[in-house]
Structure formats: C-alpha cells, structure tokens
Amino acid sequence: MTTQLANVRDVELTLPTGCIYSEVGIAITKKLEFDDCEKLYTCLRSVEDSVQWAIGDVLNYAEKVYGEEYSQLIDPLDYKNDTIRGYQRVCERVPLVNRLSPRQIPFSVYKVIAKYDPKEQKKIINKVVEDDMTVKELTTYLKRKEGKENEIETAPPVVAMDLISDFTKNMKALLEKTPLKKWHVDS
C-alpha cells in the first residue's frame, strides 16, 4: 500500500467580514452565517496544525530572496533561535510533495526524517502511515534499520550516570571552596 503524499487541502486564510483577529483571539462584530463559521474554524485548525511548516517556508523564502535582511523578521522573544532554525531546516529538506497533513503525520516525524533524501523520505512516510508509528517507534525503527539499535538502549543511562557523577564532584568542590557559614539564606 502506498500513501498519497501531499494529500492536503488548500485553505484560504481570509477572515469573514466582521471578524477581527488578534494574537489573543477573534472579535466577531456581526452575525456570521453558519458556512462562514465553518470556513473560519477550518482555516484556524489548519493554521494551528501547520504553523511550523508555514513559519519555516516563509523564512526560507525570505532568506533566499532578501539574504541576511530576513533575520529582521525574527523576533528573538517569539521563539528560541534553535526552534526557528529547526523549522527552516525541516522545510528546506522535506519537499512539499513529501508532506502529509499534520493530522496524519505530526511535524515531529519530519524532524526525524529530514536528514534522508526525498526518495527515502517517501518510503519512511509510507511506513509511518501503514504502521501508525509514533515518533519514538520511528526512531527505534530507523536505528534498527541502520544497525544502531544498541546506541539507543545504552546511551541514556550512561549519560545520566555521568551527569550525576559530574554534579556530585562539582558540588563537593564548591563546598570545599565555600564554607557553609559564608552562604546566606534569605527568609
């Protein structure tokens, strides 16, 4: 079974007359027909589900057309820079034809498969849909496929133990340098 890729519906991002959008909600200033309510709801759900794709695609476009000037679009208070670059990286590496509706496959799956070439991405997407995989299941599947399944199983406990050990050593060194009577506790 092959999944139809790019199986998305186009949604027009237009608010009906009498609707004022802000970042805290929508003010509806006149009676809307039921069809208008349905279109508005569909539009907003689509935006909610696909905002990472939209942000990444817009910023990639602006970077290509305007060069470094595009960075002025990014408000450092909105998102962490790593988040924005992550959106851009995934959008850059996953072509539109390989993207399914976010209701079928979440953006987090594409973060995992972005490193593969588009042809391989299609195969992986089909596998994810056919087996109804979670991101964790996909990651495990790909590690096994690449012969790296042992890395998953042993890495986290070893890393955790190293962190605990380092923390303990650092705390001992700090306590030796700074006697407790010098520490102040405000109540």
Salt bridges, closest charged atoms under 4 A:
GLU48 OE1 - ARG45 NE 3.53
ASP49 OD2 - ARG45 NH2 3.53
ASP49 OD2 - ARG103 NE 2.80
ASP57 OD2 - ARG99 NH1 2.74
GLU63 OE1 - ARG85 NH1 3.97
GLU120 OE2 - LYS145 NZ 2.67
ASP131 OD2 - LYS127 NZ 2.59
GLU146 OE1 - LYS148 NZ 3.91
